Amino acid sequence: AIGDVIVGPMLAHKAEEEGIAIAELLSGKYGHVNYDVIPGVVYTSPEVASVGKTEEQLKEQKISYKVGKFPFAANARAKINDEGDGFVKILSDEKTDRVLGVHMIGPDVGNMIAEMALAMEFGASAEDIARTCHAHPTLAEAIKEAALAVDKRAIHF
């Protein structure tokens, strides 16, 4: 399989993107895989999900960044479901506010990380996410709150 011969994480969804990209290239089209925006998920309880850079990577690369973190303990849906363990953490560029990485631990974050991969693929800033209406009560509201927390504006924490 394509994912078995290309470097990087051995993830089925990454291999699928690489397979699509090579098929597009072979048919004369433009194949694209953005390796900076490949999400990873660990299906434990609670789940763990991430996309983009870690704080350690940003420090190593001497990139100045801001951090917004929001705990599920302060999220209405997590409280209703008695699933308050974990958090959403957003790392954004200190100058441009562009989202550089997102790290989540908590209920259903394996599904929630897709929103952040999409946002990062299109170059969203933390402010873009903060201004996006999220339905209530949902776990995804923790994403909006973490984006607000980048500039110390979280509403419910």
ZIURUR-V972714 format. One record per pair of residues at least 4 apart in sequence whose ideal C-beta (glycine too) atoms are under 8 Angstrom apart, sorted by the first residue. I is the first residue (numbers start at 1). J is the second residue. Records with the same first field share a line. If there is no record, write none. Layout:
I->J, J
//
This chain:
1->5, 15, 19
2->6, 15, 18, 19, 22
3->10, 11, 12, 14, 15, 16, 18, 19
4->10, 15
6->15, 18
8->14, 35, 38
9->14, 38, 40
10->14, 15
11->15, 38, 40
12->16
13->17, 38, 39
14->18, 33, 38
15->19
16->20
17->21, 33, 38
18->22, 33
19->23
20->24, 31
21->25, 31, 32, 33
22->26, 31
23->27, 31
24->29, 30, 31, 32
25->29, 30, 31
33->38
34->38, 121
36->52, 53, 120
37->51, 52, 117, 120, 121
38->51, 117
39->49, 50, 51, 113, 114, 116, 117
40->49, 50, 51
41->47, 48, 49, 109, 110, 113
42->47, 48, 49
43->47, 110
44->48
46->83, 85, 86, 105, 106, 107, 109
47->104, 105, 106, 107, 108, 109, 110
48->104, 105, 109
49->103, 104, 105, 109, 110, 112, 113
50->54, 101, 102, 103, 104, 113
51->101, 102, 113, 116, 117, 120
52->91, 99, 100, 101, 102, 116, 120
53->57, 58, 61, 63, 91, 100, 101
54->58, 91, 101, 103
55->59, 65, 67, 91, 101
56->60
57->61, 101
58->63, 65, 91, 100, 101
59->63
63->93, 100
64->93, 94, 95
65->91, 92, 93, 94, 100
66->91, 92, 93, 94, 97, 126, 150, 151
67->89, 90, 91, 149, 150
68->89, 90, 92, 126, 146, 147, 148, 149, 150, 151, 154
69->87, 88, 89, 90, 146, 149
70->74, 75, 87, 88, 142, 145, 146, 148, 149, 154, 157
71->75, 84, 86, 87, 142, 157
72->78, 83, 84, 85, 86, 87, 88, 106, 107, 139, 142
73->78, 79, 84, 85
74->145, 156, 157
75->79, 84, 137, 139, 141, 142, 145, 156
76->80, 136, 137, 141, 156
77->81, 137, 138, 139, 141
78->83, 84, 106, 107, 139, 142
79->84
80->137
81->107
83->106, 107
85->105, 106, 107
86->104, 105, 106, 107, 109
87->104, 105, 106, 142, 146
88->102, 103, 104, 106, 109, 112, 142, 143, 145, 146
89->102, 103, 104, 146
90->99, 101, 102, 116, 126, 129, 143, 146, 147, 149, 150
91->99, 100, 101, 102, 103
92->96, 97, 98, 99, 100, 125, 126, 150
93->97, 98, 100
96->125
97->125, 126, 127, 150
98->123, 124, 125
99->116, 119, 120, 124, 125, 126, 129
100->120
102->113, 116, 120
104->109, 112, 113
105->109
106->139, 142
107->139
108->112, 139
109->113, 139
112->116, 139, 140, 142, 143
113->117
114->118
115->119, 140, 143
116->120, 129, 143
117->121
118->122
119->124, 128, 129
120->124
124->128, 129
125->129
126->130, 147, 150, 151
127->131, 147, 150, 151
128->132
129->143, 144, 147
130->144, 147, 148, 150, 151, 153
132->144
134->138, 140, 141, 143, 144
135->140, 141
136->141
137->141
140->144
141->145
142->146
143->147
144->148
145->149, 154, 155, 156, 157
146->150, 154
148->153, 154, 155
149->153, 154, 157
//
